[in-house]
């Protein structure tokens, strides 16, 4: 059963291209460790909520856009094994040129509950 890592990240709007480049370099490395898909989405219609919202979740500041992304793994076991290797991989270590504040990134691992694409293939 597929397993999903999800992320919400505040990124300064002027660093959109730097973020895209970083994500484009990281995606093949995640795939090398077993991911089947990496998706990065730049916030385009992210409304303010009355109680909570994506921006508040990551304490987005003026001039920042919320990025919503996910990585699909074949299973939690594959993801867990990859996580240790990813954390140690020098190609994925944070550097001084990170285009976002990693302290405000939120993430989590999720069991797949519904995938309409997979159902249409059955």
C-alpha positions as CSV (number, residue, x, y, z in Angstrom):
1,X,0.0,0.0,0.0
2,X,1.4,3.4,-1.0
3,X,2.6,5.8,1.7
4,X,2.6,9.6,1.4
5,X,4.9,12.2,3.0
6,X,3.2,15.6,3.0
7,X,4.8,19.0,3.4
8,X,3.6,22.6,3.8
9,X,6.4,25.2,3.4
10,X,6.4,29.0,3.5
11,X,8.7,30.3,0.7
12,X,9.5,34.0,-0.1
13,X,7.9,34.8,-3.4
14,X,11.2,36.2,-4.8
15,X,12.8,32.7,-4.1
16,X,10.3,30.8,-6.3
17,X,12.9,29.9,-8.9
18,X,15.5,29.0,-6.4
19,X,12.9,26.7,-4.7
20,X,11.9,25.1,-8.0
21,X,15.6,24.4,-8.8
22,X,16.2,22.9,-5.3
23,X,13.1,20.7,-5.7
24,X,14.1,19.6,-9.2
25,X,17.5,18.5,-7.9
26,X,16.1,16.7,-4.9
27,X,13.3,14.8,-6.7
28,X,15.6,12.4,-8.5
29,X,17.4,11.6,-5.3
30,X,14.1,10.8,-3.6
31,X,13.3,8.6,-6.6
32,X,16.7,6.9,-6.3
33,X,15.7,5.9,-2.7
34,X,12.4,4.4,-3.8
35,X,9.9,7.2,-4.1
36,X,7.5,6.7,-7.0
37,X,6.4,10.4,-7.4
38,X,7.4,13.8,-6.1
39,X,4.9,16.7,-6.4
40,X,5.6,20.4,-5.6
41,X,2.8,22.9,-5.8
42,X,3.2,26.7,-5.6
43,X,0.3,28.4,-3.8
44,X,-1.9,30.3,-6.2
45,X,-5.3,30.4,-4.4
46,X,-4.6,30.0,-0.7
47,X,-7.4,31.9,1.2
48,X,-7.2,33.2,4.7
49,X,-9.4,31.1,7.0
50,X,-11.5,32.2,9.9
51,X,-10.0,29.8,12.4
52,X,-7.0,28.3,10.6
53,X,-5.4,28.0,7.2
54,X,-2.3,27.0,5.3
55,X,-0.5,30.3,5.9
56,X,-1.1,30.3,9.7
57,X,0.0,26.7,9.9
58,X,3.5,27.7,8.8
59,X,3.4,31.3,10.1
60,X,3.8,32.6,6.6
61,X,4.9,36.2,6.5
62,X,4.1,39.0,4.1
63,X,5.7,38.3,0.8
64,X,5.8,34.5,1.3
65,X,3.8,31.9,-0.6
66,X,2.8,28.5,0.7
67,X,4.2,25.4,-1.1
68,X,2.2,22.2,-0.7
69,X,4.1,19.1,-1.7
70,X,4.1,15.3,-1.3
71,X,6.2,12.3,-2.0
72,X,4.7,9.0,-2.8
73,X,6.4,5.8,-1.6
74,X,5.4,2.2,-2.5
75,X,5.0,1.5,1.3
76,X,5.8,2.8,4.7
77,X,8.6,0.3,5.0
78,X,10.3,1.7,1.9
79,X,9.8,5.2,3.2
80,X,11.2,4.4,6.6
81,X,14.3,2.7,5.1
82,X,14.8,5.7,2.7
83,X,14.4,8.3,5.4
84,X,17.6,7.2,7.2
85,X,19.6,7.3,4.0
86,X,18.1,10.6,2.9
87,X,19.0,12.2,6.2
88,X,22.6,11.1,5.8
89,X,22.9,12.0,2.0
90,X,25.2,14.9,1.6
91,X,23.3,16.0,-1.6
92,X,20.2,16.7,0.6
93,X,21.8,18.5,3.5
94,X,20.5,22.1,4.2
95,X,22.9,24.8,3.3
96,X,23.2,28.5,3.6
97,X,21.3,29.1,0.4
98,X,18.1,27.3,1.4
99,X,15.2,29.2,-0.2
100,X,12.9,28.8,2.8
101,X,12.9,28.7,6.6
102,X,13.0,25.0,7.6
103,X,11.9,25.8,11.1
104,X,8.4,26.6,9.8
105,X,8.1,23.6,7.4
106,X,5.4,21.2,8.6
107,X,5.4,17.6,7.5
108,X,3.9,14.2,8.2
109,X,3.5,10.7,7.0
110,X,0.1,9.5,5.8
111,X,-1.5,6.1,5.0
112,X,-3.2,6.3,1.6
113,X,-7.0,6.4,2.2
114,X,-8.3,7.0,-1.3
115,X,-6.6,7.3,-4.7
116,X,-9.1,7.9,-7.6
117,X,-6.3,7.3,-10.1
118,X,-5.5,3.9,-8.7
119,X,-9.2,3.0,-8.6
120,X,-9.7,3.9,-12.3
121,X,-6.9,1.5,-13.2
122,X,-8.6,-1.4,-11.5
